[in-house]
Amino acid sequence: MGATKKEGGKQKAKPDTHFGRECRFHLILPLLVFVLSMTQASIQRKFMLPSRYYDGTVLIKAIESDTVHIFQKAVFPSLTYLMSFSYLVIYICAIILTALVLAYYRQTILFKRFALMFSLNYLIAFPFFMLFHVSIAGASLQNVQPLLYEQFPRIYSIITDIDPLDNCFPSLHVAMVLSAFFDYARNQFQTL
């Protein structure tokens, strides 16, 4: 299987090779960021002493006050299942499938923007995760139950293997959504 085909006596590169060559940096960077995120907990355990980071849970608690518990006034097991599924499955699939669809259809510019958005969000948040710890609401607020972890103890043990649950600020879920929104808004503004 060759990387080129003849067309009118000239050599023409296949789109697969062209996309891979043009996006190689944008293919490798998110993979490296993903590896970094998977090893973050072990990096924290090995290299970070508690004296080297600041626990910002109290600060974030002061800003949020106790309003987070309002969202748990209507607790139903079915709602917990639905929200857990969207948090653990839909969000992750949306990120992975977006990258795969853009790569499959060879949307070079959109793939590059998505890869940079994904990578920069995590790389900007990484120092905060290392040096400015903020615990999950269920662990730090008395009125809030950690429903996901109580209802699914096996998921809790899997998550805590790769996530110390003290990296809640900044929220990558919010950062990804806001980045996508601002990118969309920028594109709409440019078309005016």
C-alpha positions as CSV (number, residue, x, y, z in Angstrom):
1,M,0.0,0.0,0.0
2,G,1.7,3.2,-1.1
3,A,1.3,6.6,0.2
4,T,0.8,8.2,-3.3
5,K,-1.2,7.4,-6.4
6,K,-0.6,8.4,-10.0
7,E,-3.0,10.9,-11.5
8,G,-2.3,12.2,-14.9
9,G,1.4,11.2,-14.7
10,K,1.9,13.1,-11.5
11,Q,2.3,11.8,-8.0
12,K,-0.5,12.9,-5.6
13,A,-0.5,12.3,-1.9
14,K,-3.4,10.5,-0.3
15,P,-5.6,12.5,2.0
16,D,-4.7,10.2,4.9
17,T,-1.0,11.0,4.6
18,H,-1.7,14.7,4.1
19,F,-3.9,14.9,7.2
20,G,-1.5,12.9,9.3
21,R,1.5,15.0,8.2
22,E,-0.3,18.3,8.6
23,C,-1.8,17.4,12.0
24,R,1.0,15.4,13.5
25,F,1.7,17.9,16.3
26,H,-2.1,18.2,17.0
27,L,-2.4,14.4,17.1
28,I,0.6,13.9,19.5
29,L,-0.1,16.9,21.9
30,P,-3.6,15.7,23.1
31,L,-2.2,12.1,23.6
32,L,0.6,13.5,25.7
33,V,-1.8,15.6,27.7
34,F,-4.0,12.5,28.2
35,V,-1.0,10.6,29.5
36,L,-0.2,13.5,31.8
37,S,-3.8,13.5,33.2
38,M,-3.7,9.8,33.8
39,T,-0.4,10.0,35.7
40,Q,-1.3,13.2,37.6
41,A,-2.3,11.4,40.8
42,S,1.0,9.4,40.9
43,I,3.0,12.6,40.2
44,Q,1.3,14.3,43.1
45,R,1.9,11.3,45.4
46,K,5.6,11.0,44.5
47,F,6.8,14.6,44.1
48,M,4.4,16.9,45.9
49,L,4.7,17.4,49.6
50,P,1.7,18.8,51.4
51,S,3.8,21.8,52.3
52,R,4.3,22.7,48.6
53,Y,0.6,23.2,47.8
54,Y,-2.2,25.4,49.1
55,D,-5.5,23.9,50.0
56,G,-8.0,26.3,48.5
57,T,-11.1,24.5,49.5
58,V,-11.9,27.0,52.2
59,L,-11.5,29.9,49.7
60,I,-13.8,28.3,47.1
61,K,-16.2,27.4,49.9
62,A,-16.4,31.1,50.9
63,I,-17.1,32.1,47.3
64,E,-19.7,29.5,46.7
65,S,-21.1,29.6,50.2
66,D,-23.4,26.7,50.8
67,T,-25.5,27.1,47.7
68,V,-24.3,23.8,46.1
69,H,-26.7,21.8,48.3
70,I,-29.7,23.5,46.6
71,F,-29.1,21.2,43.6
72,Q,-29.6,18.1,45.9
73,K,-33.0,19.1,47.1
74,A,-34.6,16.8,44.5
75,V,-32.6,13.6,44.9
76,F,-34.0,10.6,43.0
77,P,-32.0,7.5,42.3
78,S,-33.0,7.6,38.6
79,L,-31.7,11.2,38.4
80,T,-28.5,10.2,40.0
81,Y,-28.1,7.4,37.5
82,L,-28.8,9.8,34.6
83,M,-26.4,12.4,35.8
84,S,-23.7,9.8,36.6
85,F,-24.0,8.4,33.1
86,S,-23.7,11.8,31.5
87,Y,-20.8,12.8,33.7
88,L,-18.8,9.5,33.3
89,V,-19.9,8.4,29.8
90,I,-21.4,11.2,27.7
91,Y,-18.8,13.8,28.5
92,I,-15.9,11.5,27.8
93,C,-17.5,10.1,24.6
94,A,-18.2,13.6,23.4
95,I,-14.6,14.6,23.7
96,I,-13.3,11.4,22.1
97,L,-15.9,11.2,19.4
98,T,-15.4,14.8,18.4
99,A,-11.7,14.2,17.8
100,L,-12.4,10.9,15.9
101,V,-15.2,12.4,13.7
102,L,-13.0,15.5,12.9
103,A,-10.1,13.2,12.0
104,Y,-12.2,10.7,10.0
105,Y,-13.7,13.5,7.9
106,R,-10.3,15.2,7.6
107,Q,-11.5,18.5,9.0
108,T,-7.9,19.7,9.5
109,I,-8.6,23.2,10.8
110,L,-11.4,22.1,13.2
111,F,-9.3,19.2,14.4
112,K,-6.3,21.5,15.1
113,R,-8.5,23.9,17.0
114,F,-10.2,21.1,19.0
115,A,-6.8,19.5,19.8
116,L,-5.4,22.8,21.0
117,M,-8.5,23.7,23.0
118,F,-8.4,20.3,24.7
119,S,-4.7,20.4,25.4
120,L,-4.5,24.1,26.5
121,N,-7.4,23.7,28.9
122,Y,-5.7,20.9,30.7
123,L,-2.2,22.4,30.6
124,I,-3.4,25.7,32.0
125,A,-5.3,23.8,34.7
126,F,-2.4,21.4,35.6
127,P,-0.4,23.9,37.8
128,F,-3.7,24.6,39.7
129,F,-4.3,20.9,40.2
130,M,-0.7,20.5,41.5
131,L,-0.4,23.5,43.7
132,F,-3.9,24.7,44.6
133,H,-6.0,21.8,45.8
134,V,-9.8,22.1,46.1
135,S,-11.6,19.1,47.3
136,I,-14.9,17.8,45.8
137,A,-18.1,19.4,47.3
138,G,-19.2,16.0,48.7
139,A,-16.1,15.8,50.8
140,S,-15.9,19.4,52.0
141,L,-19.5,20.6,52.4
142,Q,-21.6,19.1,55.2
143,N,-25.0,19.5,53.4
144,V,-23.8,17.9,50.2
145,Q,-23.8,14.1,49.7
146,P,-21.3,12.6,47.2
147,L,-24.1,10.8,45.4
148,L,-22.1,9.3,42.6
149,Y,-19.5,7.8,45.0
150,E,-22.1,6.6,47.5
151,Q,-24.3,5.0,44.8
152,F,-21.4,3.5,42.9
153,P,-18.5,2.5,45.3
154,R,-16.7,0.5,42.5
155,I,-16.7,3.6,40.3
156,Y,-15.3,5.6,43.3
157,S,-12.4,3.2,43.7
158,I,-11.7,3.3,39.9
159,I,-11.8,7.1,39.8
160,T,-9.6,7.6,42.9
161,D,-6.9,5.4,41.3
162,I,-6.4,8.1,38.6
163,D,-7.9,11.2,40.3
164,P,-7.2,12.3,43.9
165,L,-10.5,14.2,44.0
166,D,-8.7,17.4,45.1
167,N,-8.5,19.0,41.7
168,C,-11.9,20.6,41.3
169,F,-10.7,24.1,40.4
170,P,-10.6,25.1,37.7
171,S,-13.3,22.8,36.4
172,L,-12.3,21.2,33.1
173,H,-15.9,20.4,32.3
174,V,-16.8,24.1,32.5
175,A,-13.6,25.1,30.7
176,M,-14.2,22.8,27.7
177,V,-17.8,24.0,27.4
178,L,-16.8,27.7,27.6
179,S,-13.9,27.2,25.2
180,A,-16.3,25.6,22.6
181,F,-18.8,28.4,23.2
182,F,-16.2,31.2,22.8
183,D,-14.8,29.5,19.7
184,Y,-18.3,29.3,18.2
185,A,-19.1,32.9,19.1
186,R,-15.8,34.1,17.6
187,N,-16.6,32.3,14.4
188,Q,-20.1,33.8,14.3
189,F,-18.8,37.2,15.0
190,Q,-16.2,36.9,12.1
191,T,-19.0,35.9,9.7
192,L,-20.9,39.1,10.4
